[in-house]
Amino acid sequence: MHVLQKTQKIVRYQNQQGNILYGIVEDDMILQLSSSFAELVNKEIKYDGVELKYSDVKILEPVKPSKVVNFGWTYAGHAKETGGEANLVEPFLFLKPLSSLIADKENIILPPNELSNQVELEGEVALVIGKRGKNIKEEDALDYVFGCTIFNDVTARDLTKKDPQFTRGKGFDTFGPLGPCIVTGVDPTNLRIVTTLNGRVVQDGNTNEMSLSIPFLISWLSQVMTLEPGDILATGSPSGSCMIKSGDEVVVEVENIGRLCNGVQ
């Protein structure tokens, strides 16, 4: 058994035998683990001696959460461009169903035009919770974060503009690309987010521009609901959300984490 180092890049994947495992990424290789997620969040890793090429496995969503919690309008520019309220005093909160989650390299499937004809991208930093928490103090909040990953909060904007709440516009299958990895030991409060659409930069922001701090969001949320290991907290999108169409490729890149790439069909 080894102690998990401060900064590690962890992936969840399916090998050629169909087994689902965790591994540590080093360059273009994966060092396979026998550890469960519960062991990983306790900073215990068990190498089983197998090394695999990253390209030889199917990368999955990095965790199976009990819930996906989204904070909206945490960036003033995005709030303004989508008709929201900038510089909120309290977070704007919504949930995504687990059925919305897809992995890196999987396709976002657009709904039929009669359901929505304005689907947009939203590149975000997502937090992976590492331990159970309720009524967390703001000064302790980052201790509950196991690591960071990347999220694309795909949104049917025409539906969120007319529905009294966001469930339908945010909840279609495949509207939650997540991954490709969890990176431990990074500071989520200062990460650059760059989203490209077919190679063109459409979003360029930083979590240090958020109008509500990440520790505050965690603390505030924990007063509403208990946070469980593996839960995903998507921290909101900088400005530049724009429409996507069939045939597009969306890449959300976050410094020190990686790139989340998804086609659209």
N, C-alpha and C positions, 0 to 999 in steps of 0.2 A: 504494500500500500504506500502511496505517495501523497503528500499534502499538495493540494491545488495551488499553483503559483498565483501571484497577484494578478498577472495578466495572461490569460489563455484564451484561445479561440476554440470554441466547442461547437461541434455539429452533431446533429441527430440524423441518421441515415439508414438506408436499407441496403444490405450487401447483396451479392449475387445469389446467395442462398435464401434470400427473403427475410433474413433476420434484421430486426430493428435495433440499432445500437447507438451509443454515443462514442465520439472520438475527439482527440485533440488534433487540430490542424497545425502542421509544420510545413511551410512552403507548399508543395503540391502533393503532400502525403497526409494521410490520416493515421494517427496512432490509435488503434482500436482499444476501447475500454470495456470492461465488464461491469462498470459502475452503473447504478441506477441514478435517476435524476435526484432522488432524495440524498444519495451519497455525495453527488457532486455539489449540491448546495451546502453540504456539511464539510466541503473542502477535502473530500477524500476521493482519490482516483485510483483505479485498479487497472493497470495495463495488462492485456492478455497476451502480449507479444506479437500480435498481428499488425502489419503495416499495409495500408492499401493506398493506391493512387486515388486522389480526390475525384478524378474523372471516371473512375470505375464503379462508383456507387451512386445511388439515387439520394440526393439531399432532400430531407424532409423539413417540415416546420420544426424549428429547434426545440419546441416544447409543446406539450398538450395541456393547455391551461384549463382551469376551472371556469375562467371568465376572461373576456377581453374588454377592458374598460378604456374608453376614449375621452380625452379632454378636447373640447372644441374652442376655437377662437382664442387660443393662448398667445397668438401672434397678432398684433394690431393690424398689420397689413392684410392678413388673410381674413380677419373678421370683416374688414371694410369691403374687400372684394367679393365676399359672399353674402353681404347683407346682414352680417352679425353685428355684435356690439364689441367695440374695441375696449381694451383696458378694463376688463371685468374685475369686480371686487371678489366674487366667488366664481369657481369654475363652472363652465357649461359642460354637462356630463351626458354621455350616452354609451350604450353597450353594443357590441357586435356579436352576432351568434357565432358559435364555434364552427358552424358549417360554412362560414365565409372564408375560413383560413385556407390558403394555398402556400406552397413552398416556392423557393427560388426556381426559376426556369419553367414554372407552370403557367398556364394561360389564364388571363382574366377573360371571362365569358360575358359579353355584353347582353343585357336583357333584350327581348324583342322591342322594336320601336314603339309598339302600342303601350308598353309599360314605361319606357324611358327613352328619350333621345338626347340626353345631355349627361353623359357619364364623364366624370373628371378624376384626375389623379391628385393625390396629396401625400407627398413624401414626409416621413416622420421618424423620429427616434422613439423606440419603444423600450420600456424597462421590463425586465424579468424579475419578479419578486422571488426572494430566496428563503424567506421564513414567514411564518404566520404572524399577522399583526393586527391589532385592534387599538384604536385611540393612540396612535403613534405620535410621539412628540416630534415637532418639526426638526429639532436639533438632532434627533436620532434617525430621521427618515431614510437617509441614504444607507444606513446599516441594513435595511431590509431589501436592498437591491442586490440581486445576485450578479447581474450583468446587463448589458445593453444589446439590443438587436435593432433591425430596421423594419419599418412597417409602411405599407401603402394603403392609406384609408380611402379606397376607391368609393366614390360617392355619385349617386344619381341626383345631380343638383336640382333638376326640375322637380323632383319629388320632395327633397328636403325643404325647398322653398314654399311648397304648398301644404305639406303635412304638418300638423301641430307638434309632432315629435319625429325623430329622425330614423326610427327603426326600419321603415321600408326602404328609404333611400340609401341607407348604409348597409342593409342586411342581405343583399343578394348573395347567392353562392359565388365564391371566388373573389368577393370584394374585400378580402383581407390578406393580401400577400405579406408574408412574414419570413424573416431570415436574412441571409442563409445560416447565420451562426449566432451564438451568444459570445460576447467578449466580456471577460471579467476585468476588473481593475481599471476601467476607464471612468473619467469624470463626466456624467451625463449633462452637467450644467454648462458645458462649453464644447459643443460638437457641431462642426459644420455639416450642413445637409445640402446636397446638390442633386437635383432631379433633372434628368434629361429625357426628352421625348424624341425618339428617332435621332439621337445624337445631338439635339439642340437643347441647351440649358434653358429650363423654364422656371426652376426654383433654385435659389441660392440664399440660404439663411443659416442661422446659428442658434442653438438652444439658449445662448446667453441673451437673445433678443426677446425671450418670452416675457409676457407681462405678469405672469404668475410663476413663482419659482417652483422647480421640481420638488424640493423638500416640502414646500407648502402644499402642493397638489397631493403628495402621498399622505401627509398628515390629515388633510381635509377629507380625503376619500376614506381613510381608515376609520373616521368617525361615523361614516355611513354604512360601510360594509367591511367585513373581515377580509383581509388580504391573505391569500394562500400561496404556498410555494408553487411557482410556475405561472402564476397569473401574469397577464400582459397588460401594461399600462402604456397606451399610446399617447404621447405628450403633445400632439397637435402639429399643425402644418404651417410652415412659413408661407408668405405670399407667392403667387405664381401658379396656383391651381388652374388647370386648363383641361379642355375636352380631350378624350381619347377616342379612337375609332378602330375598327377591325384592321389588322395588319400592322398596327403600331407596336413599338417596343418602348417600354418604360424602364428606366434604370434609376433607382434611388441609391445614392452613394453617401455614406456617412464616414467621416474621417475616423480612423482607428478601428473601424468595424468592418467595412467592406462594401459590397455592391449587391443590391437586390434587383434582379432582372426578370421581367415578365413580359411576355407577348400579350397581345390583345386580339380576340377573335369574336 
